[in-house]
């Protein structure tokens, strides 16, 4: 297996490619798709939100590979947990890893029936697109550490595009 090396051309090409992913226009109820049943919230990301979540996932793996870290595997139930947290932050007007009920990311994973040995979470609010949120996270030491941690093997991403948002959540874990 060859190592993908970051070059200015490769970075620009990947960014352009990811921005070309078709996105729905209009409100977040313009189309939904199921991403799994974990998390218990039952809501679904719109097609646009799912496209953004997948772009964040892809950009996360580009950063990991460029840093010599194995890429993560997408995990539908964890994406549901991430999405439910993004929606919860919006609906209950808080912005924190700990929700008003005192639950932390690993608590939400366990409640969704996901067994984990290591877990972490990145949240963000207001960045207009996947590239912007990834730039913000990579420029923050704690968020960058989660993105590049070899302790994590799976990732779920949830995006809730609502007022005060978009609300972005990455949930990392290892079984």
N, C-alpha and C positions, 0 to 999 in steps of 0.2 A: 504494500500500500504506500502510495506516495503522499507526502505532506503538502497540503495546500499552503502556499506562501502568499502573504498579503503584498500586493503591489498597488500602486495608485490606480492602474487600469482595472485590476480585479475588483478593488473596492468600489470604484465607480460603476463597473459593469453589474456587480451584484446589487448595488443600490438601485440602479436603473431598472434592472429586471424585477426586483421586488416591488417597485412602485408601479410596474405595468400590470400587476395582478388586478383583474377587473374587480371593481367594488360597486355595490348597489348604491344608488342615490336615493335621497329621501330619508324618511324616518327609520328608526331602528326596527320597526315592525314591517319593513318592506320585504322581508323574507327571513325565515329562520331555518336553522339546521341543527339537528341534535348532535351534541358532542360527547354524550355519555350520560350515565345516570348517577354518578357519585355526587356528593355534596349536599344532596337533599333539597336544594332550592327549587329544582324543577324548571327554572327558566332556561331559555335557550338563546345563544348568541345569534344575532342577525347574520346574514351572509357577509356583510361588510365587516362586522366585528370579528367573525371567524377568519376572514382573509387577513385582517390585521394581526390576529393572534398567531396565525401561521407564519406571517412575515417576521414577527418578533421571535418566534421559535427558530426560524431559519437564520436570522441575524445573530441570535445567541450562539447557534452552532458555528457560524462563521468565526465569531470571536474566539470560541473555545478551540477550534481547529488551528486558528492562527497562533494561539498561545500554546499549542502542543498538548491540549487536553481533549480527551475523547468526546465526541458529540453526544448529546443527550437524546433520549428516545421520547417521542410525544406520547402522552398518556391521557386518553379521553376523560376518565373519571377525575383526574387531578385538574384537568382544564375546567371541568364543571365546578370543582371546589374553588378554583381561582375566579371564575366568572361570578359565582354566587357571592364571593367576598367583594368583588367590584360593585355588584348591584347593592349589596348590604351597605357598603360605605356611602353610596349615593342616597339610598332610601332613608337611612338613619342618620345622615349628615355627620359622619365622622371620617377621619383619614388616619388610620393606624393599623398596625399589624394585629393588635388586640381589639376585638370587637366589644361593644358595650356589655355583652354577656360574660366577658372575661376570657373568651376563647382565643387561643393563639393559632398560628397556621397548622401546627402539628395536631392540635385538638380537632381542627376542622377535617384534617386528613383522616384521623382515627374515626371520627363520627361518620365519615363517608365509607368506612370499611376498608380503608387503605392502610396496609401494614408498612411501616417505615422504620428504618434504622437511623437515618439522617434526614433532616428536613430544613428548608429555608424558604423565604419569601421576599420578593421585591414588589413594591407598590409605587405607583406614580399617578399623577392626576394632571390633566390639562395639556399634555404634549399632543400636538395635532396629528401625529402619524407615527408608525412604527420606527422609522429612522430616528426621529426626534427623541422618542422615549429611550431608545437604545443608547443614543449619544449621552443623554442625561444619566442613565444608569452606569455607563462605562466611565463617566467622569466623577463618579461617587465611589469612594474606596469600598464601602460596605456592600453596595449593590454589585460592583465589579467582582468582589470576592465571591459572592454567590454565583454569579454567571460563570466564573472561571474555576469554581471548586471541583476538584476531582472526586470529592465525596458524594456528589450527586450524579445519578445516571438517568433520571427521568424528569420530565418537565411538563407542566400544564400551564397554559396561558389563558387568561380570561380578560376580555375587553368589554366594557360597558360604555357605550357612546351616548351620554346623557348630559344634561346641563351641568356645568361645573367640571366636566370631563373633557375628553374620554378618561375613564377610570381604568388603569392598567394593573393587572396582578400576574406575577409569575410565581408559581409554586414548584420548588425543586424538591426532589427526594430520592432516596435510595431505599429499596426494599430491605 
